[in-house]
Amino acid sequence: MNSFLQQITKELYTKYTYELSDSILVFPNRRAGLFFSKYLNELVEQPLWAPRVFTISEFFRSLSDLQIEDNLGLLFRLYKIYVKRMKVSESFDEFYHWGEMLLGDFDDLDKYRVNAEHLFQNLADEKEIENLFDYLTDEQVEAIQAFWSSFKPEKYSEHQKEFVNLWENLFGIYTDLREELKVEKLAYEGMASRNLIDGLESGGIQIDAKKVIFVGFNALNKCEIDLFEFLKKKELAEFYWDYDESYLKNPYHEAGLFLRDNIKRFPAPKTELSFSNIKENKAKVEFVSLSSEVGQAKYAHSVVQAFCKDEDVAPEETAIVLADEELLLPVLHSIPEVVENVNVTMGYPAKNTPVASLLRLVIDMQKSSRKVAGDIEFHHKEVLALLNHQYLNSVNPELAQELTQNILTTNKIKVPQKLLTGDEVIEKLFTPVKDVNQFAMYLLNLLQNVYQRLETKEEEKSLVDKIEQEYIYHLFLAIKRLKALLDQHQIEVKQDTFYKILEKMIQTLSIPFEGEPLAGLQVMGILETRLLDFKKLVVLSMNEGKLPKTGTANSFIPYHLRKGFGMPTIDHQDAIFAYYFYRLIQRADDIKLLYSTQSDGIRTGEMSRFLYQLKYESDFDIEESSPGYDISLKEAKPISVEKNERILNRLAEYCGDQFRSFSPSALNTYLACPLSFYFKYIAGLKEPDQVLEEIDPPTFGNLFHNTLEDLYKPFVGKTLEREDLEIIRKDKDLIEEKLKTAFRDTYFKTPKDKEIQISGRNLLIFDILKKYIDRILVLDQQFAPFQILSLEDEYRIQIPISGDRKVNIKGLIDRVDRANGTIRILDYKTGKADLFFKDIESLFEKEGKNRNKAAFQTLLYCLFYEDKTKAAEAISPGVYSLKEFFNNKFACMLARKEGRSKPELVDDYRVYKEEFTKALQEMFEEIFDPKIPFTQVENQDACRTCLYAEICHR
């Protein structure tokens, strides 16, 4: 395949040879110019001065004496002019978004040489429109009338009044901006183009070249058309157009909309080039539908791998074209290893980069910083997110992990600055800033440090590493430019405003990637494909809304006025993208057009209209495929863990003099689901630590337990009378002090000398706990007098099983007291707890929906206590359920109840001891039996709150 550029280069060299040195070549993009220079170099046989090669923008700039100001600098100038003209006090961050719209409109206005004074008039009078715009076509005048016809001064709505007020000031704002820029020899692109054409037409600017050759243009603005006309009249210009007759000769085909007019106005020289490639080539075209956006990137991997096997095709003759620039990273990660060189030439949204997420986290962290009692504190969410960010984690992974664990294990909701030490970058990061200037320097230093750490990686940097450095570099430049402009224009902004401006910059910034396009697989956006031809193509995101893109750039100038004054509209955009697409495929041999069928949000999952056109209107022989994986939901196979040697060794650690012991909760877990028991207690799969901003049920229970223990601790070994309990009840300060101590030790986990602040929902929890504490004191008065024997004491027993083994069990008994000659074993339950159980067998029933876990646990505690104390008195199990505290018929002692029979209180657990112990032994025999695996629970209702439900696919 001889590409269009190769053929043009050969023709021009044959036609002009050494005269090319005195010519100027103008292309739509820089990449086309690079390929032209390459092809020319391959043709020349003797030394030759290379012709000057420009993009159209560079050509305008080369002739202009005005320097192009960047967008941010223009915005600051426009803002000051706007505030002065409109006499408003609007902040810069409020102005930023629609200021960009105005700049875009002014740029279009100048590129299309519109009379700004006429455009920005309030033209509610139809006769005035007809008289004023006699230089426009009837169709244009009608479009202007269509817009202003709805504006009747006597019936203006509030929105129309605001619009007209601003509209009538826009000419003044436009004029002031241009005058200010001219004084400083600056311009925006449209202004520079307009000034150049004015200068050429007035004779003030001369072009020093024998020939100016324009190659491969499509949609032209008025400045470009007038430039072409001027050079054509001077007989200085030649025009070469890249097209295919299949869409050029079809008057209804949108791809040829502009070219049909261009070729009439600016005919090309006679040439031997073929312009019926689509008909002649008969390329292989395949439409590939995939179920997701990222799935396209993964499929592109296999396509490129297959393309690479064709030895007749050079790597640079294969291209991956992205209609959706956000797929760049998935595509780069999916490129097969067989590809040695990859060239990326396209823009990538800065908002999707890791460095943008880093800056957002830093801003949130700075916002959350507070000074408390002279110490700086940050909110844990931002601190943890930053410590785990890919850039900062790579700075010092060991320290980041250590600090993270410290915050999680000590439940630090507010993280003190003095904790975040040990590395210079981390210490500087967690430093509060006081003003905009300091914050800008802070960000620049942070980005510089991160960049340097990535630069000094020991291993060889991958393409993705280099791209990430490119992200950091461009954000660094953007922040530096923002700081310089704030200083230059002396615009004072608050820190919050600076944050907003920075975020808006990130949202609109596109990071350009420009590599060496002459070698390797080409990865590019659709705009970068202009004038380039490839043998093999993979085009991603061939979806409606992606190609062509739906919607148009935001504009303050309404559609009808744009149309009336000859400015570009959404209709232009569709035709432009149609040309890009058809021109791209017109010389290719093998084309894969990928699209996603995923539909969510604004994505419809519909293939592009261009694919429908190819399917129903073209001569291509099209194949369609829908590759995919069998991901149909099948019933998950039951999971069963056999007890191998490693597991049996682990179980042995719970026997005899070994250090491990089963807890009553562990045994309840086994009875509920043996597999869950295995995951948690044998495999050691723990729930990840997290900082609790609000008190969860387990923490609530711990606060209640700890407060009550603290209140009753002075009375251990003593008898509590009703009067004693009443004294405690009335001592509100004591109860609050004990509650605060529990909060500090259990929830905040801070030193005793550290003041704590209980606020928000936690303050409500504090008051609820006070009510519960008061209520239990009232309930205990009903049982007084009683003697407290122990509080939160740890007990341990051993249960003998076969093989001369003894299984260790231990646990904490919340409270043991003696009342009316009976020892009560009491367990506090903050959740639901039933006092009745059917029989001992029901307590060991696996997967029993109504199995009484509290009764099982409390009977086990009775076994603990008797084994340790050998007490002769009756031992009775009881449960204090917080959910029953305010029941007038409150009861706390366990009872056996079968069916409708009358409950039998368990006055002494020894009645059930033998049966209970035997059932306990049988359960342990099963746990330790090598032949019985750990299996899933069959009742899937139990999986709803299980930590391991995802592992089991339940």
N, C-alpha and C positions, 0 to 999 in steps of 0.2 A: 504494500500500500504506500503510495506517495501522498503524503499529506498535502493539504491546501497550501500551507506555509512553504513546504519544500518546493512545490511547483511554482509558486509566486516568486520565491527567491531565485530559482533557476531562470525564470522569464526575465526578471529585472536585471540579473547579472548578464544574461545574453544581450539584452537590449541596451544597457547603459555601461556595463563593465566599469571602467575607471571613472566615469562620470558619476557613479554612485557615491563617490567620496564627497561630492558637492551637494548631495541630496539629503533630505530629511525623511525618515520613515516614521510614520505615526500609527500606533496600534491601540486597540481598546484597553489592553492590559500589559503589564511589564513582562509577564511570562512569555507572551507571544514574541516580544522583542528579543528575548534571550534565545528562543528557538530559531528566530530569523538569523541572528548573529552566528549561531552554531552551523546552520545550513550554508550560510555564505562562506564561512571559514572552510567548509568541506569542498567548496567549488573553486575558490581562488587558487591560481597556480603561481602567481607572482605577487610580491608585496603590494598591498593596497590599503589606503587610508579607509578605515571603516566609516560608513555613513553615520550620521547622527540618528539615534533611535530614541523615540519618546513615546510615552503614553499620551493620550489627548490632554490629560490634566497637566502633565509635565510640559507639553508643548505650549499651552497657554501661559504657564508660569515662566517659561524661558523667554517669552516675549514681553511679559509684564514687568513693570518696575515696582509693583506692589508685592509685599511678602504676605503669604497666607498665614493668618492668625489661627491658633487652634480653637476648638469649639468652646472650651472652658473659659479661655480669655475673652472670647466674644460674648459669652453669657454674662460675665461680670460687667462688661461695658454696657451691654443692653439693659441689664438690671438697673444700673445707675440712671440711665437715660429714661427708662420706664418710670421709675419712682419720681423723677423730677417732672416729667411730662404729665403724669396722671395724678400727681400730688397725693400719693398713698404711702402707707408705711408697711407694705407687704414684705415679709421676710424673704431672704434669698432662697431658702429651701422650698417655700411655697411657690416661688416664681420659677424655680429650676425647670420643672417639667414642661410647662407651657412656654417658657422662654426658649427651650429647644425647638418647640413647634414653630415659634415665630422666626427663629433663625433659619429653619428649613424652608419656611414660606418665603422669606426674603431671598434665600439662595435660588429657589425656583423662579421667583419673580424676575431676578436679574438674568438667570440663564435663558429665560424665555423672552427677555427684553420687553416686559410688560410695562405700560405706563402706570407707575405706582400711584400717581396723583389721581388718575381716573379710577383705578381699582379700589382705593380706600376712600371712596366718596359714598355718602348716604344717598342713594339714587331711588327714592320712592316714587318719583315722577316719571312715568313711562315716556312722555315726550322728551324729557331731558335725556333719557337713555338713547333714544333714536337720534337726537341731534348731536350728542357728545361722541357717540361711537360709530360715526359714519365710515371709519376706516376698517371696521370689523365686518365679517360676513353676516348675512341675515340669521343664519343658524346660531352664531355666537351671540348676537344681540338678543335673540329669543331666550337663550340660556340665562343671560343676565337678567332679563325681564322676569323670567320664571322665579328667580330667587327673590328679587325685591318686591314682587307683587304681593307677598304676604306681610310686608312691612307698611302699615298704615299709621302715621304719626299720632293720630287721635286715638288709636286703639293699641298702642304698644303695651305688651306684657312687661313685667319686671325684667325678665331675661332679655327681651328684645331691647329694652332701654340700656341695660348693661352692655350688650353687644354693640349697639350703635354708638354709645359713648366711647368705648375702646376703639371701635372701627374708625371713627372720625379722628382719633389721635394717632393711628398707626402710620399714616404718611409722615407725620412729624417725627415719630420715633425712628422710622426707617431713614429719613433724611439726616437726622442727628447722628445716627450710628455711622452712616456712610461718611459724613463730614469728619467725624472724630477719627475714623480709621484712615481717611486720606491724609490728614495732617501728620499722622505717624507712619505714613507709607505702608499701611497694613490693609488687608482686605479679607473677606471670605471668598470662597471659590467662585461663586456666581458673580460677585461684584468685580473681581479681577477679570473674569471672562468678558463681562459687559464693557468694562473700561478698555479692554484690548480691542474689541470689535469697533468701539467708537473711535479709538485711535487709528486703527487700520483704515476705516472709512474716511477719516479726516486727513489722512496722510501723515499723521504724527508718528506712526510706527512702521518700520520697514522690516521685511523678512529677507535675511541673507541666505538664500539657497537657490540653486538652479531649478530644483524640483522638490515639491512636498508631496509625498506619496502616502495616501491614506488607505489602510488595509483592514477589511473585516469589520466595518462598523454596521450598526443596525439602527436603533432608535437615536435620533439626533435632537438636541435641544436647539432653540432659535439661534443662540450664539454660535453653535457648531455649524448650523446650516448657513448662517451668514458668513462665517469664516470660509466654508467650502465655496460659497458663491463668489466671494471676493477673490480667492486664489484661482478659481476657475476663469474668471474674467481676465485675470492677469496672466493666464496660461502658465501658471506655476504648479498647478495641482494635477495629480492623477488619482483615480479611485478604483479600488479593487474590492469587489463584494463577494462574500462567502455565503452561498445559499444552495438550495436544491430546487430544481424546476417543479418538483411534486407539490411544494407549497407556494412557490412564487407565482405560478401560473393559475393557481386556484384562487379566484378573487375573494372567496369566503374563508380562506384559511388564515387564521390569526397570526401564524408564524411569519407570514410574508407581508404583514400589514405595513410596516415601515419601509421594507426593502423595495416594494413595488413603486413607491414614490421616490425613494432615493435614487434608484437606477434610472428613472426618467430624468430626474434633475441633474444627476452627476453620472453620466454613462461611463462604463469602464472601457479601457482600450481593448482592441481585439485580442483574444487570447485563445490558446488551444486547450484550456482547462475544461474538464467535463463537469457539468452541473446537473447530471441526472444519476447521481451515485446511488440513491435509494432504490431506483428501479433496476440499475445494472448490477449492483453488488449482491443482492439477495442475501442479506446477512441473516445469521441464525438469531432469532429473538425468542427469549423465554420470559414469561411473566411468572414470578415466584411469590406466592402469598405465604406469609409467616404469621404466627400467632402473637408475636410481640415485637416491640421496637428493637430491643436488644437481640432478639432472635435473628434479626437481619444481619447484625454484625457477626454473629456466630456462623451463620450460613455463608457469609462472604468469605470466611476462612477456607471452607472447602472449595468454593468456586476459584479463589485465587490459587490455591494449591493445584487445582486441575489445570489452570491456565499456565502455570509455571512449567508444566511438563512439555509444553509446546516449544521446542528449541528454536523454531523459526521466528518466534516473537520475542523481541528484546523487552527487558523489564519495564523500560520507560514507555513502551507501547501498550501497557496495561494500566488502567486507572480505576480506582474506586471513587465514585462521585457521591457526595453526601448532600441530599436536598435538605436534610435536617442536621445542622452543624453540631447539635448536642450529642450526636452519635460518634463524635470523633474519638473519644477515649475508648469506648467499647470496641470500635473498629481497630484501633492501634493495638489493643490487648489481644485481638483475635487474628492478627496477621501471622501466617505460618512461619516457622523458623527457616524454611527454605528460601525465603525472601531476604537477601543480604542487605539491600539498601531500600530505604523508604523515604520519600520526599513528601512533606506535608506543606501544602500551600492553601491556607484558608483562614478565616477568622473563627475564633471560639469564644462563646459568651463568658466573660469574666465571672459572672454571678454563679456559674457552675463549678468553679475551680476550688480546690482545697484551700488556697490562700484567701479566697473571699470568705469561706466559712470561718477561717481563723480570725479574720478581721471582725466579722460579726460577733464571734464569741468574745473577742477582746473588748468590743464596745459594750456588750451586755455585762461583762465582768466589771468594767469601769463604772457602769451605771449602778451595779449592785453594791459597790464598795461603800462602807460606812465607817465612821470613826466613833468607836464606843469606848468610853473611859480612857481616852488617849491612845487606844490601839486600833489599827486598821483591820477591818474584817471584810471578807468577800463571801458571796453566796456559794454554797457548795456545788450547785448545778453547773455554774459557769467554770468553777475551778476544776471540777472533775472532767468536764467536756474538754477543757484546754489541756489538761494533763494527758488525756487520751487522744488528743488530736495527732494525726499522723506525723506532722512536722515537729511538734514539741516532744512527742514521745520518742522520736528518733534522736533528739538532742541528747537526752540522758534517760534511756528506758528504765534502768534500775531505780533511779531516783523517782521518776514519775510513778512507777509501780509502788514504791515504798510510801510515797505521799498519798497516793490513792487509797491504799489499804489503811493507812492511819486515819484518814477522813471517814472511811466506811465503818471501821471497827469501833471508832469512838463516836459515831453518829454526829459529826460536826456539821450542823446546819449552817452556821457561820464559821468560816475558816479564817483564823488569824493570819495576818501577813507574816508574822515571825515564824510560823510553821513552815512556810514555803521557801526554804533556803537549801543550799547545797550545790547550786549551779548558777553561774553568772546570768545566763539567758533567762532561766526561770525566775531568779530574784528580780531582774529588771522588768520582766513581764508583769509580775504581781506587785507593781508599784502604782499607787493611785496618782493621777495627773490632775492638775488644778486648772489649766487653761488650754485654749485651742493650740497655741504655739507649742506648748510643752507636749500636748497629745500628739501633734503631727510629728515632732522629733522622736517621740516615744515609738510611734508606729514605724517610722523609717529605720530606727535602730533595730527594732524587732525583726523586720523583714531582712535587713542586712545580715543580722546574726544567723537567721534561719538559712538564708541563701549560702552563707559561708560554711555552715555545718553540712549542707547538702553537697557543696563543692568539695569538701575534704573527705567524702566517703571513700573508704579504702577500696571497695570493689569497683569494678568498671561500671560507669553509669549507663543505664539503659536509655532507650529513646524516651520512655515515659518520664524518667528522672530529669532528662534535659528539658522536656516540655514543662515540667513542674517548675524548674528554675526560670523558664520563660514567663510563667504566670507571675511568679514573685517579682521578677524584674519589671514587668509592665505595671503591676500595682504600685510598686515602689515609685516609678516615674510619675504615675498619676497623682499620688499623694504629694510628692515633691512639687509637682506643678501646681496643685491646689494651694499648697502653703505659700508658694511664691506669688501667686495671683492675689491671695488675701493680703499679703504684705504690700504688693505693688498698688492695688486699688484701695488699700486702707479701709476695707470693709470689715467692720467688727461683727463677729458672729458669736453667739453663745456656744458652749460646748455641745449642747443637745442639737443645735442647728448644724454644727460641723458634722456630727454623727449622721444626720439625715442627708446632708450633701454628699458625704462619703458613700452612703448606701445607694443613693441615686446614681452616683458615678459608676459604682460597681454594676448596677442593674443595666446601664446603657453601654458600658465599655466592652468592646470586642477585642480579643487579643489576636493579632495577626501572626500567622506562622508562614514564613517564607524561606524555603530551603533551596537546594540546588536541584532544579527541575530536569537537568540533563541526564540524570542517571537514577535508576531504581524505580520501584513501584510508585505510582503517583496517587496521592490521596488529596482530594480537593473538593471545594464547594462548587456549586453549579456556576457561579459567576466566574470562577477561575478557569473554566473550560473553554472560554471564548477563543476562537481561532485555532484551537488545538484539536488534533485528531488522534484517535487511539484504535488499535486493532481489536482490543478486548476491553469490554466495559462492564463494570458492576455498578449499577445506580441504586442507591438505597433511599427509602422513604418516598416511593412513588405513590404517595397518597394525596387525595384531594385535600387541599389546605396546606400541604407541604410543597408540592410542585403541581400547579402554581401556588404560591403563597396566597392565602385569603387575606382580605383587608388590605389597606394601604397605610402609608406613613401618616401619623396624626398630623392634622393641618388645621390652622385657624381659618383658612379660606375655604368656604363651602364648595361642594362639588359643582354646582351650576356656575359659580363665578370662575372656578378653575377652567371649566369647559369653555365658558364664554371668552376668557382672555387667553385661551390657547395653552394653558398650563397642563402638566400631566395629571391624569386621573387613574382610577383603578382599572379602567379599560386599557390604558397604556401598559400597565404592569402585567396583565394577563398575556398581552401580545408579546411583550419582551421575553417572558419566561417560556412561551411557546417556541420562540425562535431559538433560545438557548438550548432547549431540549432537542428539537429536530435537527439543529445544526450539529449537536454532539453526536447523534447516532447516524448521520448521513453517510459516513465513510467507514464505520466500524464493521468488523466481520462477525463478531460474536458478542451478543448483548444480553446481559442478565438484568432484568428490571424487577427489583424487590419491593414489596409493599407489606404493610402490617394490617392484619384483620382485627387488631385489638381496638375496641371501642370503649372509651371511658372519658369523662369530662368533655373536652372540646374535640377529642379525636373520634372520628366517625367510623374508622376502619374501612373506608371506601377507597378503592383504587382511583388514581388520578384520571381526570378527563382525557389526558394525553394517551393513557393506555387504552381507553375506550376508542379513541380516534384511530390508534394503530390497529386495533382489533377489527373495527368495522369499516374503515375507510382506506387503509393502506394495502399494499400488495405483499407485505411481509407474511411469511409462513410462520405463524406464532404458535409456540407451545406454551401450555399453562401447567404449573405444578404447585402442589401444596405439601412440601416436605414437612415432616413433624415427627414427634416421638409419641409412642403409645403411653399417654398419661391418664388413660381412663381409670377412674377410681375403682379399685378392686377391694374386696373385703380384706382388711389387713390380717395377715397370718398371726395366730396367737404366738406370743413370745414366751419362751420357756428357757430358763437358765439352769443348765446341768451343774451339779456340784463337783467341779473338778478339784484337783489337788490344791490349787491356789485358794479356792473358796473355802475348802475344808480347813486349810491352815489358818485362814482368817477367822473362821468360826471357833477354832481351838483357842484363839486369843480371849474368848469370853468364858473360859473355863478355869477352875482351880485358882492358882496364885497369879494368873495373868492379870494385866492391868485393865482389861476391858470388862464392862458390865452392861447388860441390857437394862434399859429403863422401862417403866410401865408403858410409856408412850410408844416405845419400839415394839413391844409385844402387841399393843392394840393395833399398830400398823400392820404387823404380820397377819393378824386375824382378819384385817380389812382387805389386804392385798399382799401376798407373799412377794410379788415382784417389786412392788414399791418398797417393801422392807429391804429387799436385796439392794436396790439402787442406793438407798439412803444409808443403811447401816453396814453393809458388806462392801459395796463398791465405793462408798464414800462420796456419792454425788450430792453435793450440798447446794442449797439455794444461794445464788450470788448475793453478796452483801450489798445493801443500799442504804442511803441516808434517808431516814424517816422524817419528812417535814411535818406530817400529821401522825398522830398516835394510832397505830393499828390495834386490832383486838388482842394479840399476844402481849404487846407492850402495855395495853390498858390493864390486862390481868396482872402483869408483873408490878405495875405501880400500885395496884390494890393490895397485892400480897405484901409488898415491901413496907407500905405504910402501916398496915395492920400489925405486921411483925414488930415494927418500931414502937408502936403504941403499947403493945402487950409485953414487950421484952422485959420491962422492969418487974413484971408480975410472975415471971417463970418461977415455979416452985411455990407460989403463993396462992391463996384463995381470993378470988374476986367476988366481992359482994355487989349488990345492986347499987349501993351508994358509990362504990368505987367507979363503976361504969358511968354513973351519972356525972361524977366529977370530971371524968375524961370527956364526956359529951359536951359539957359546958365550956371546957377549955378550948375555944375555937382557935386561939393562937397556936396552941400545941399541935392541934390537928393540921393546921395550915403549914406549920414548920416541918412536920413529919412528911407531909405531901410534897413540899418543895424539896426536901432531902431526897425523896424517892425520884422526883423528876430529875434532879441534878445527877444522881448516881445511875439511874436506869435509862433515862432518855437523852439528856444532854451529855452525860458522861464527862463531866468537868470536875476539876479539883474542888475540894471543900471550901477553899477560900475564894472561889470564883462566884460572883453574883450572877444569877440567871434571870432571864426575862421570859415569862410565860405570857404569850399573846395569841390573838386570833382564835382559831378553833380550839387550840390547846387550852385556852382559858376556860372555854366551855367544858372541856374534859375535866379540868381541875375542879370546877364547881360540881360536876356530876359525881366525881369521886368523893367529894366531901359529903354529898348526900348519901352515897352508899356506905361510907364509913360511919356516918351518924346512924344509919338504919341498922347496921350490924351490931352497933352498941346497944340499940333499943332491943333487938332480937336476943342478944346475949343476956340482957336483964331478965328475960323470961326464964332462962335456964340457970341464972345465978341462985345460990352461990355455986361456983365451980373452981376447981384448982387447975391451973395451967401447968402441964408436965413438960411440954417441949414445943418449940416453934421453929419451923423450917429446918428441922434436923435431918441429916442424911443417914439412911439405914441401908444395910447391905445383907443379903442372904445368899445361900447357895442351894440350888435344887439338884439332888442327885439324879443321874440318868444312867443308862447302860454304859458299859465300858469303864466303870469306876470314874466317871467324869462328874464334876459338879459345876453347874452353870451359874455364873454370877449375875445377880440382879441387884440394882440399887436405885434408890429414889429419895426424894425429899417429901416428908410429910408436913403439910402446911401447919397442922395444929393437933396436939394431943392434950386432952384435958380429962379431969375426973369429975363426974357429977352423979350424985345419988348412988355412989358405990360402983359406978360403971365407968370404964375408961372409954372415952369417945375418940375415934380416929376420924378427924374432919379434913375434908378436902374442899378448897374454895374453887368454884367454877364460875367464870365470867360468862360462859356460853350456856347453852341449854343442857340441863342434866336431869334425868329422870330418876326418881328415888325407888322405883319398882323394877324388879327383875323376875322373870318367869321361873327359872331354876339355874343351877350351876352350868348345866350343859349349854343353855342359851348364851351364857357369857363367853363361851369358846366357839360359838357357831361361826364358821367362816362366812364372810360376806353377808352376815345377818343384817338386814336393813334396820332392824330395831334392836340390835345388840346394845346392851347398856354398858358403854365404855366406862362411865363413871363408877358403876358398881364393881366392875372388874378391877379397876385401879384401886378403889378404896379397900376391897377385900384383900388385895395384894399388900396394901399398906398395913393391914391388920396382921398379916403373916410376918411382915418386917418387924413390927413392934414386939410381937410375942417372942419371936426368935431372939431378939436382942435383950429384952427385959425379963423374960420368963414370968410375966405378970400373972398373978393368980386370979385377979378380978375378971369379971366379964368384959370383953372387948367388943365394942359396938361400932360399926362403920357408919359414917354420915357424910352428907354433901351439903355445903352451903352454896346454893345456886343463886347468883345475883339476879337472875331473871324472875325469881320467886320472892325476892326480899320484901316487896310491897304487897304481897298476898296476905290477907288477914288470917288465913289458915296456914301460915308458914310452918313447914316441918323440915327436919334435916336428916332424920335417921333412915337408913335403907330398910326396905321391906320386900318380902317375897310375895308375889301376887300372880296367881294363875287364873286366867279367864275372868269370871265375874266373882270369884271367891274373895273373901275379906282379906286384906293385906295382913301378913304376919311380920311384925317388926323383927329385925335381926338383933335381938338383945345381946347375943354373944356369937361372934362369928364362928366359934369352934364347932357349932352345929354343922357348918358346911366345910370345915377345914380339910377333913380327909378327902372329900369329894373334889374340893377346889385344888388341893395339892396334886392329886392324882391327874386331874385334867391338865394342870400346868406341866407335869412331867411328860404327859403324852404329847403336848404341843412341842416341848423341847426335843423329844425323841424324833418328831417329824422334822423339825428345823435342822437337826444334826444328821438326819438319815441321808447318806450319799445317794440313795436311789430315788429320793423324792426331790424333783427340781423346784425352783422358785417359779411359780406360774402367775399369769394375769388373773385379776378378778373378772368374773363373768358379768357381774352387774355393772354396766358401764355408767350408771348414775354416779358411782363412786369416783369416776374419773374426772368429773367436772371441775373439781378443785384440786386435783392431783398435780404436783409439780412436774411429774414425769409423763404427763398425758401425750406430749408431742413425741416423746421417744417411742411410745406405744402406738402412735398414730390413732389415738382415740378421739 
